Amino acid sequence: MAADRVELTDGSVVLGKLLSLEGGKIKVDTSFAGTIEIAQDKVKGFTTDEPVNVELATGSTVLGKVGMTENGVVVVANDGQMATPTGKVTAVWRQGNDSPKVRGLKRNWKYEAALAINGRTGVSEKFAGALGFKATLESAQDKLIFNLAAEKARDNGVETANRQLAGVDYSSFFSEKNVWYARTSVEKDALKELDLRSSTAFGIGRKLIKTDVQDLEFRTGISYLYESYANGTKFDSPGLDIAIIHSYKFTNGKLNNVLTYTPAFKNFNNYRLHHETTYEMPLTASLWKLKTGIMNDYTASPQPGINRLDTLYFTSLILSWE
């Protein structure tokens, strides 16, 4: 049976179906190891048994079968042929598929709905529930996230949680690893006697790590905070917005970490630290996953009688779809 052929600089050969070349990596579907990735700088040349789209560093694209030459590859099209060094090939994709540039411009919505309920009756009466919704519109150039969350809990008739939160976060690349962002959120927490907390920020970020499995982003910007409490106290001030956002994909799950620091210019002793670590595990059904984690909120100047540190442990069942 015919197969595409990838010859490496060390003389070894990989046979299979060449799926794509993108971002300096060649993907090959093999019969012995499934889909594998090969760094382009380790490839001497490749051949295909069917016409494929080949994009060059000059920006031109040719559709044809690919063969090898002494100095690289040659693309044989209906109206002629074109030879080029392998390193000058910037992308390869199969017929019927979108080019990497087109895919990078496409935005797709993804949705998540989260539910966590637990309770107890008998010796004691307890109830705790949380609802969440997340909508993400993402492309290779930008990302828009909408968040809604609510939690409520009672322990033997005493309210232990009553909080609602809504937020929007937008980020866009202006270079390969640099982004600008804008975000806003509103929050209400009856137990903290917080009638309203409104926080808005914008700034720039830097991708310190950006791979298929790991993403690490550092953000710094300017924020504006407004707080109103049940006792009539109000506070508003511009301030700093500093954040570290990290994610790592494992074979059977994904780890997410967020750490933010937002001091106010009016009073640097009035700051907030927020930390959240979650781990998502897919379940047997493709649309379902389990999310567990911990969230810490530290408010340096809380209202009288309110603890500075609030810690939440949670486990949620998540339904995700597109």
Secondary structure as the mmCIF struct_conf table of DSSP 4:
data_model
#
loop_
_struct_conf.conf_type_id
_struct_conf.id
_struct_conf.beg_label_comp_id
_struct_conf.beg_label_asym_id
_struct_conf.beg_label_seq_id
_struct_conf.end_label_comp_id
_struct_conf.end_label_asym_id
_struct_conf.end_label_seq_id
STRN STRN1 ASP A 4 LEU A 8
TURN_TY1_P TURN_TY1_P1 THR A 9 ASP A 10
BEND BEND1 GLY A 11 GLY A 11
STRN STRN2 VAL A 13 GLU A 22
TURN_TY1_P TURN_TY1_P2 GLY A 23 GLY A 24
STRN STRN3 LYS A 25 THR A 30
TURN_TY1_P TURN_TY1_P3 SER A 31 ALA A 33
STRN STRN4 GLY A 34 ALA A 39
HELX_RH_3T_P HELX_RH_3T_P1 GLN A 40 LYS A 42
STRN STRN5 VAL A 43 THR A 47
BEND BEND2 ASP A 49 GLU A 50
STRN STRN6 VAL A 52 LEU A 56
TURN_TY1_P TURN_TY1_P4 ALA A 57 THR A 58
BEND BEND3 GLY A 59 GLY A 59
STRN STRN7 THR A 61 THR A 69
TURN_TY1_P TURN_TY1_P5 GLU A 70 ASN A 71
STRN STRN8 GLY A 72 ALA A 77
TURN_TY1_P TURN_TY1_P6 ASN A 78 ASP A 79
STRN STRN9 GLY A 80 THR A 84
HELX_RH_3T_P HELX_RH_3T_P2 THR A 86 LYS A 88
STRN STRN10 VAL A 89 ARG A 94
TURN_TY1_P TURN_TY1_P7 GLN A 95 GLY A 96
BEND BEND4 ASN A 97 ASN A 97
HELX_LH_PP_P HELX_LH_PP_P1 ASP A 98 SER A 99
HELX_RH_AL_P HELX_RH_AL_P1 PRO A 100 LEU A 105
STRN STRN11 ASN A 108 ARG A 120
BEND BEND5 GLY A 122 SER A 124
STRN STRN12 LYS A 126 GLU A 138
BEND BEND6 ALA A 140 GLN A 141
STRN STRN13 ASP A 142 ASP A 155
TURN_TY1_P TURN_TY1_P8 ASN A 156 GLY A 157
STRN STRN14 VAL A 158 PHE A 173
BEND BEND7 PHE A 174 LYS A 177
STRN STRN15 ASN A 178 ASP A 189
TURN_TY1_P TURN_TY1_P9 ALA A 190 GLU A 193
STRN STRN16 LEU A 194 LYS A 210
BEND BEND8 ASP A 212 VAL A 213
STRN STRN17 GLN A 214 TYR A 229
TURN_TY1_P TURN_TY1_P10 ALA A 230 ASN A 231
BEND BEND9 GLY A 232 GLY A 232
STRN STRN18 LYS A 234 PHE A 250
TURN_TY1_P TURN_TY1_P11 THR A 251 ASN A 252
STRN STRN19 GLY A 253 PRO A 263
STRN STRN20 ALA A 264 ALA A 264
BEND BEND10 PHE A 265 LYS A 266
TURN_TY1_P TURN_TY1_P12 PHE A 268 ASN A 269
BEND BEND11 ASN A 270 ASN A 270
STRN STRN21 TYR A 271 PRO A 282
BEND BEND12 THR A 284 ALA A 285
TURN_TY1_P TURN_TY1_P13 SER A 286 LEU A 287
STRN STRN22 TRP A 288 THR A 299
BEND BEND13 ALA A 300 SER A 301
HELX_LH_PP_P HELX_LH_PP_P2 PRO A 302 GLN A 303
TURN_TY1_P TURN_TY1_P14 PRO A 304 GLY A 305
BEND BEND14 ARG A 308 ARG A 308
STRN STRN23 LEU A 309 TRP A 321
#
